[in-house]
Amino acid sequence: MSLFYKRWFFLLVAVLVLGANFYAHLFSTLPVTRFLNNEFPSEGFVISRMVYSETEGLSGSGGFMVRYPFINDLFMAPDKEAYKDFTRRGLDNNDQASIYLSHLGFQDNFLYPLWQGLRALRDHVKETSREGSRWQKRMMHYDAYYMVMVSQLCVALFNALVLGLILLWVFRQFSPPAAWVTLGLMLVMMPDLTFFGRSMWWMMGVWFLPFLIMALLYQINKGKPLPLPMLIASAFLAGAMLSLKTAMGYEYTSTIMVSAVTPATFYALLNRWSLKSWLAQCFVIGLFLLGGFGLTMYLHYEALLAIGQDPLNVLYGSFAMRAHGSGVTHHNNMIAESIDAGLLETYARQFFHPQGVGLPQVVKMLPLFGWLWIKRKTLKQISREQAALLVCIALGAFGALSMYTILKGHAFIHGYDVVAWSIPMNIFLCVFYAREIQASFQKRQIIFA
């Protein structure tokens, strides 16, 4: 059997290709300045916390993210020089670090073991290398640079592994050719993933874990409704992953929750479940997802209380600024504009104007609109697989719109929120296109055989 039909080979290639693109912009699918930007205003919090935790540990400042006032010196640094003595400078000015209270800031918990290992390696090199050698100078001046680069590489590989496993689900559920084509289409059509691909702040892979867990388990169960013990265990795991994600930030929460019930919807349509079975499966999954979200909110509340903050004031103020803005006044013109913007204006902004993060969503969907127009008189004749994919695309659109509705202010001001269309709507869109390309190719083979 050809290597291209082996699962392990496909997964290896997918992870390596996606990881390289996430980390090094291998396929140049974004403007270079947009890729290098890497949403640095947020990334700077993790870099600051990396240094801050060296002396303060994970519990310093209540475990929340922190930011040094001089972190912007590293923004789009052309070389390592900007990182010179950054660690020492940070440790000497820990009292200047501002605390970010809008979420629990679990990113540093996720990366802390890696940072400890890198610090141990740095200290070993300092102790064992010759006095005044180039290695001592590198560790003295550029340790923060190397720690950031290695951390971003590990994050890029983690994100690539999660998406690679989703593609493996495509490989097994549809066909190997469809999976290879889907991988290619994702690289071309979804540069928004590359924008987030190495970000230590966003940890993009965790967005897709609830969907991945449910998709793989339904596939293992041959597309049938999960028996209750298996359903509870998988829903608990999906809820735990949502809790992990929201501990790193509340953006895209509703979109991720919708994504977690998408596999049940896909298999319900593909294998003709009863309406009762589909509703029961979605209810249990949704219940555990709400539980995971509630757990994060409780932990966030307790963490704020522990450092002397007014939890309700912080939580409401953070939500209101990113949502409807009721009772919030802000002197920042862009934030004020986002609060005053209408919902339809926000939807249109996300649908037509990706602000350099990717292709406009309307462009990605034009082939689908064309296909629907051609098939408009024969839609009743489409296959169950096509119908299931179309419904999942529609469900994904609902998930994205839910985020743009609940966090309207955030969505209006942040162009990178177009990524909500990809959790997982655009993945299903790529699968749909891949299957149509495969079907068209097979028909041509039959005609010319």
Secondary structure, DSSP 8 states (H G I E B T S, - for coil): --GGG-HHHHHHHHHHHHHHHHHH-TT--S-HHHHHHTTHHHHHHHHHHHHHHHHH-TTGGGG-EEE-TTGGGGTT-SSGGGGTTHHHHHHHTGGG-EEE-SS--THHHHHHHHHHHHHHHHHHHHHHS-TT-HHHHHHHHHHHHHHHHHHHHHHHHHHHHHHHHHHHHHHHHT-HHHHHHHHHHHHHH-HHHHHHTT-TTT-THHHHHHHHHHHHHHHHTTTS---HHHHHHHHHHHHHHHHHHHTT--TTHHHHHHHHHHHHHHHHHHTT--HHHHHHHHHHHHHHHHHHHHHHHHHHHHHHHHTT--HHHHHHHHHHHHTT-TT---S-HHHHHHHH--HHHHHHHHHH--TTSSS-HHHHHHHHHHHHHHTTTSGGGS-HHHHHHHHHHHHHHHHHHHHHHHTHHHHHH-GGGGGGGGTTHHHHHHHHHHHHHHHHHHHHHHHH-
